[in-house]
């Protein structure tokens, strides 16, 4: 979409982000340079449980049929509509 590719970032903690899963990365197609990282949903980690069993990853992401938004679904079946132009996130 407009020279930008959108990828799913699974291992956010490796990048010093607060959680694993739930991130979309925008990449400039021509240069391969990362433009930004956006968290789509927040995970609330329970300190009494191992964090890796609480990770929840994006399982699918596709462009909407009409328009330039991304339809995102996580492993639990939660769905989100994400507009990369405004970075607005809507739970579905």
N, C-alpha and C positions, 0 to 999 in steps of 0.2 A: 504494500500500500504506500504509494508515493515515495519509493526508494527506501522504505524502512521495513525491516523484518521484525516480527514479534516472536520471541521465544519464551518458553517456560523455564524458570530457574528453580531447580529442586532444592539444592543444598545451600540455602541462604546463610546458615551459620558458618560455613566455610569462608564467607565474605564478611564476617562480623555483623551480619544482620540478625535480628532477634529471633527468627524462626526458620525452620526448614519447610519449604512448600509455600504456595500462595503468592508467588512473585511472577511478574511478566517483565521481560527485558526488551527494550527497543534497540535495534542495531541498524546502523547505517549500512545499506547493502553495498554501496560503492567502496567504502573504506574499511568496513568490518568493525568500525568503532562503536562501542556501546554508548548509547545516548542517555538512557536513564533506566532505572529499576523502579517498578511500582508494585507495592503490596496490594493484592486484591482483597484478601481477608486476613483477619488477625486470629492467631491461635492463642488460647489461654492455657499455658502450661501449668500443670499441677505439680508442685515441688515434691509431693509424696510419691509420684510415679516416675518411671524412667521417661525421659523426654522423647526418646526415639519411638516409643509406642504411641506417642501423642501427635507425632508429625502427621500432617494431612496434605497430600500433594494434589496439584492440578492434574486431572486425568484426561481432559480434553479441552481444546481451544480451537475455535473456528471463526472465520469472518461471518458476520450476519449476511443473509441473502441480499438484502437491500441496505446499503449504507456502509459505513466503515467502522462499525463497532465490532468488538470481539465477544463471542458467546463462550463463557468459561464454565467448566464444571469441575468440582473437586471429587476426591475419592468417596466422600460421604453422600454424593448426589446433590450437593448444594450448587445452585447455578447463579451466575453473575453476568451482567452486561457491562462491559467496560468500553468507554470511549477514549481511545488513545489521544485524540486531539485535545480534549479537555481534562482527561484523566479522571472523569466522573465514573463512579462505580455504583451500580444498582443491583441489589439482590433481587433474584427472580423467584 
